[in-house]
Amino acid sequence: MNKSFSENALKKRIFSPTTFISFTIAALIISFLLTRFDIDLSQTWKRIYQADPQLYLAAAIVYYVGFIVRGYRWRLLVQNAHPEETKNPLPSLMFFGQSMFLGWFVNSISWFRMGDAYRAYLLSTKGQLSFSRTMGSVLAERVLDMLMVTGLLALAAGMLWTNKSENISGLLIIAIGLACLALIGLLGMTIIGKRLALRLPGPLRTIYLNFHEGTTKSFRRLPLIILASAMSWLFEVMRLFLIAYALNIEVSIPLLLFTALAASLLSTAPITPGGVGIVEFGMTGIFMIALSREDAISLTLLDRSIQYLSVIILGSLLFMVRALLTRQSDAANSKPDPQRKVPPSDDQN
């Protein structure tokens, strides 16, 4: 099993100089955002302070229920990717939802979506599954998300086309470009993947073939997977709608849909962990199509307090609890069993 994603190794990667540098970059972007748009901070904080706490809590609940929906979709992909290895029951749906959340947490504080590999490690360890094949299901999930985001962005952009906003057209072009790259990569893997594997050394060939099959076989039962994907994005829009309602701000559903999708797309930017700074800049710019500056920044900050800040706080707690339980389990397993009989040594004979 791959040990590079264990708790100790992960902590070393998270608390590395590059991570702190990336957060510094994010702070500079946010500082630029606040000064560039000439925002009345006192009015903005007043709007946030007056938000309805019950609706804010409802938005947070909707957001975290969304992890269960995404966990269910990932479970379907894993069942497709491991047809021979899933004769025994897979871990519970709650485990999949928790792993999705921990992956989100790691993505929020590290570069290059390390959380995706971390949750694959958690599942492969818990379910005794192939790590490379599990990573194939994660890649299939990323491709599916990119295609869904592109299609829904096009739908939302069509509804908002009368605004002819540069923000909309630019993000849509980026999404279409990334979706095309994802499709080209998937088609390339399907067409020449196995021929490529024949040129690899034995151990690498086995790893790649598992990864290849995990990716390509994940797309079985596609209608059910697409339905689960659509449900997960519905929860994203519901969260934003509840936050806007809590702030007593009227925003159209197409704009909420476009902003939720754009935030997801921008969060993959490798410049900062979880796209922090970049997501705020993009969301504020899109909301300003229809809202005042103060309303746009209030809505963005309140949403990111759930989507980013709460994930870091709760994710840190869950990560530490898991590390503590793992340490206690390892200590218990390392203790000698007093009931176990020790065979006589050669000296005693």
C-alpha positions in Angstrom: 0.0 0.0 0.0 1.2 3.5 -0.9 2.5 5.1 2.4 3.1 8.5 0.9 -0.4 9.7 1.9 -0.3 8.5 5.5 -1.1 11.1 8.2 2.5 11.8 9.1 3.6 12.1 5.5 0.7 14.3 4.7 1.4 16.6 7.7 4.9 17.2 6.4 3.6 18.1 3.0 0.9 20.4 4.3 3.2 22.3 6.7 5.9 22.9 4.1 7.3 26.2 3.0 5.5 26.0 -0.4 2.1 25.8 1.4 2.8 29.0 3.4 4.0 30.8 0.3 0.8 29.9 -1.5 -1.3 31.2 1.4 0.8 34.5 1.2 -0.1 34.7 -2.5 -3.8 34.2 -1.6 -3.6 37.0 1.1 -2.2 39.3 -1.5 -5.0 38.5 -4.0 -7.7 39.1 -1.4 -6.0 42.4 -0.4 -5.9 43.4 -4.0 -9.6 42.5 -4.3 -10.6 44.7 -1.3 -8.6 47.7 -2.6 -9.3 47.3 -6.3 -13.1 47.4 -6.0 -13.1 50.3 -3.5 -15.4 48.4 -1.1 -17.0 50.0 1.9 -15.9 47.5 4.5 -18.0 48.8 7.3 -21.2 48.5 5.2 -20.1 45.0 4.0 -19.5 43.7 7.6 -22.8 45.3 8.6 -24.6 43.3 5.9 -22.9 40.1 7.0 -23.6 40.7 10.7 -27.3 41.2 9.9 -27.6 37.9 8.0 -30.3 35.5 9.2 -28.4 32.9 11.3 -31.0 30.2 10.8 -30.8 30.4 7.0 -27.0 30.5 7.3 -27.1 27.3 9.3 -29.5 25.7 6.8 -27.0 26.6 4.0 -24.2 25.0 6.0 -26.3 21.8 6.5 -27.1 21.7 2.8 -23.4 22.0 1.9 -22.3 19.2 4.2 -25.2 16.9 3.1 -23.7 17.4 -0.4 -20.7 15.4 0.7 -22.9 12.4 1.2 -24.3 12.8 -2.3 -20.8 13.1 -3.8 -19.8 10.1 -1.6 -22.7 8.1 -3.1 -21.6 8.9 -6.6 -18.0 8.0 -5.8 -19.2 4.7 -4.4 -20.9 3.9 -7.7 -17.7 4.7 -9.6 -15.6 2.5 -7.2 -18.1 -0.4 -7.6 -17.7 0.0 -11.4 -13.9 0.2 -11.2 -13.4 -2.8 -8.9 -15.9 -5.4 -10.2 -13.8 -8.4 -9.1 -12.7 -6.8 -5.7 -16.1 -5.7 -4.4 -17.6 -9.1 -3.7 -17.2 -8.2 -0.1 -19.2 -5.1 1.0 -17.6 -1.8 0.4 -17.3 0.7 3.4 -20.4 2.5 4.4 -21.8 5.5 2.6 -20.9 7.6 5.6 -17.2 6.5 5.2 -17.3 7.6 1.5 -18.9 11.0 2.5 -16.3 11.4 5.3 -13.5 10.6 2.8 -14.8 13.1 0.4 -14.8 15.7 3.1 -11.3 14.9 4.2 -10.2 15.1 0.5 -11.8 18.5 0.3 -10.0 19.6 3.4 -6.6 18.5 2.1 -7.3 20.2 -1.2 -8.1 23.4 0.7 -4.7 23.6 2.4 -2.4 22.0 -0.2 -1.5 22.3 -3.8 -2.3 20.1 -6.9 -5.5 18.5 -5.4 -3.5 16.2 -3.1 -6.8 15.5 -1.3 -8.0 13.4 -4.2 -5.1 11.0 -3.8 -5.5 11.1 0.0 -9.1 10.0 -0.1 -8.1 7.2 -2.6 -5.5 6.1 0.0 -8.1 6.1 2.8 -10.5 4.0 0.7 -7.9 1.6 -0.6 -6.6 1.0 3.0 -10.1 0.6 4.5 -11.6 -1.5 1.8 -8.3 -3.4 0.9 -8.7 -2.2 -2.7 -6.1 -1.5 -5.4 -4.8 2.1 -4.8 -4.0 2.6 -8.5 -7.5 1.4 -9.6 -9.1 3.5 -6.9 -7.2 6.5 -8.3 -8.6 5.6 -11.7 -12.1 6.1 -10.3 -11.1 9.5 -8.9 -9.9 10.5 -12.3 -13.1 9.3 -13.9 -15.0 11.5 -11.3 -12.9 14.5 -12.3 -13.6 14.0 -16.0 -17.3 13.6 -15.3 -17.3 16.8 -13.1 -15.5 18.8 -15.8 -18.0 17.7 -18.5 -21.0 18.4 -16.1 -19.5 21.8 -15.2 -19.0 22.7 -18.9 -22.6 21.7 -19.9 -24.2 23.5 -17.0 -22.0 26.6 -17.4 -23.2 26.7 -21.1 -26.8 26.4 -19.9 -26.5 29.1 -17.3 -24.5 31.4 -19.7 -27.3 31.0 -22.3 -29.8 32.2 -19.7 -27.6 35.2 -18.8 -26.5 36.0 -22.4 -28.4 39.3 -22.5 -25.7 40.7 -20.1 -22.9 39.8 -22.6 -20.5 39.8 -19.7 -16.8 39.2 -20.3 -16.6 37.2 -17.0 -19.2 34.8 -18.4 -17.6 34.3 -21.8 -14.1 34.0 -20.4 -15.0 31.4 -17.9 -17.0 29.5 -20.4 -14.1 29.3 -22.8 -11.8 28.0 -20.0 -14.4 25.4 -19.0 -14.8 24.2 -22.7 -11.0 24.1 -23.1 -10.6 22.0 -19.9 -13.5 19.7 -20.9 -11.9 19.1 -24.3 -8.6 18.3 -22.7 -10.3 15.8 -20.3 -12.1 14.1 -23.2 -8.9 13.9 -25.3 -7.1 12.4 -22.3 -9.9 9.9 -21.7 -10.1 8.9 -25.4 -6.3 8.7 -25.6 -6.3 6.4 -22.6 -9.0 4.2 -24.1 -7.4 3.9 -27.5 -3.7 3.6 -26.8 -3.6 3.0 -23.1 -3.0 -0.7 -23.2 -0.5 -0.5 -26.1 1.4 2.1 -24.0 1.4 -0.3 -21.0 3.2 -3.0 -23.0 6.2 -0.6 -23.2 6.4 -0.2 -19.5 8.5 -2.3 -17.1 6.6 -5.1 -15.3 5.8 -3.4 -11.9 4.8 -0.1 -13.7 2.8 -2.0 -16.2 0.6 -3.5 -13.5 0.1 -0.2 -11.8 -0.8 1.5 -15.0 -3.2 -1.2 -16.2 -5.0 -1.1 -12.8 -5.3 2.7 -13.2 -6.4 2.4 -16.8 -9.1 -0.1 -16.0 -10.2 1.8 -12.9 -10.8 4.9 -15.1 -12.4 3.3 -18.1 -14.6 0.9 -16.2 -15.9 3.6 -13.9 -18.4 4.9 -16.5 -20.8 2.0 -16.3 -24.3 2.7 -15.0 -23.8 6.2 -16.5 -27.5 7.4 -16.1 -27.4 6.8 -12.3 -24.0 8.5 -12.0 -25.1 11.5 -14.0 -28.2 11.8 -11.8 -26.1 11.8 -8.7 -23.8 14.4 -10.3 -26.8 16.7 -11.1 -28.0 16.3 -7.5 -24.6 17.3 -6.1 -24.7 20.5 -8.2 -28.3 21.2 -7.1 -27.0 21.2 -3.5 -24.4 23.8 -4.5 -27.0 26.1 -5.9 -29.3 25.6 -2.9 -26.5 26.6 -0.6 -25.9 29.9 -2.5 -29.6 30.5 -2.7 -30.0 30.2 1.1 -27.1 32.5 1.8 -28.5 35.1 -0.6 -31.8 34.8 1.1 -30.1 35.1 4.5 -28.6 38.4 3.4 -32.0 39.5 1.8 -30.4 39.8 -1.6 -32.3 38.9 -4.7 -30.3 36.9 -7.2 -31.5 35.0 -10.2 -31.1 31.2 -10.2 -29.1 31.2 -13.5 -26.6 33.6 -11.9 -26.4 31.4 -8.8 -25.8 28.3 -10.9 -23.2 30.0 -13.0 -21.4 31.3 -9.9 -21.4 28.0 -8.1 -20.0 26.3 -11.2 -17.4 29.0 -11.8 -16.3 28.8 -8.1 -15.7 25.0 -8.5 -13.8 25.6 -11.7 -11.6 28.3 -10.2 -10.9 26.2 -7.0 -8.8 23.9 -9.2 -6.3 26.7 -10.0 -2.9 25.4 -8.9 -1.7 28.9 -7.8 -3.2 28.7 -4.3 -4.6 25.9 -2.1 -8.3 25.4 -3.0 -8.1 28.4 -5.2 -8.4 30.7 -2.2 -8.1 34.3 -3.3 -8.9 33.4 -6.9 -12.3 32.0 -6.1 -13.2 35.1 -4.1 -12.1 37.4 -6.9 -14.0 35.5 -9.5 -17.2 35.1 -7.5 -17.3 38.8 -6.6 -16.8 39.8 -10.2 -19.6 37.6 -11.4 -22.0 38.7 -8.7 -21.3 42.3 -9.6 -23.1 41.7 -12.9 -26.3 42.1 -11.0 -25.4 43.3 -7.5 -23.7 46.2 -5.9 -20.1 45.9 -4.8 -21.0 45.5 -1.1 -23.8 43.0 -1.8 -21.4 41.0 -4.1 -18.6 40.8 -1.6 -21.0 40.1 1.3 -22.5 37.2 -0.5 -19.0 35.9 -1.5 -17.5 36.1 1.9 -20.5 34.5 3.7 -20.5 31.7 1.2 -16.8 31.1 1.5 -17.0 31.0 5.2 -19.0 27.8 4.7 -17.3 26.5 1.6 -13.7 27.1 2.7 -13.3 28.4 6.3 -15.6 25.8 7.9 -14.0 23.0 5.9 -10.5 24.0 7.3 -11.8 24.2 10.9 -13.9 21.0 10.9 -11.4 19.2 8.6 -8.5 20.0 11.0 -10.5 18.6 13.9 -11.5 15.4 12.1 -7.9 15.0 10.7 -6.5 15.2 14.2 -9.1 12.8 15.7 -8.3 10.3 12.9 -4.5 10.7 13.5 -5.0 10.1 17.3 -7.2 7.0 16.8 -4.7 5.6 14.3 -1.8 6.2 16.7 -3.8 4.5 19.5 -4.6 1.6 17.3 -1.0 1.2 16.2 0.1 1.3 19.8 -2.4 -1.4 20.8 -1.4 -3.6 18.0 2.3 -3.3 18.9 1.8 -4.5 22.5 2.7 -8.1 23.1 -0.2 -10.5 23.8 0.2 -11.9 27.4 -1.8 -15.0 26.4 0.5 -15.8 23.5 2.9 -18.6 24.2 6.5 -17.8 23.2 8.3 -20.8 21.6 11.5 -21.9 23.3 14.7 -20.5 21.9 17.6 -22.6 20.7 19.5 -21.8 23.9 16.7 -23.3 26.0 16.9 -26.5 23.9 
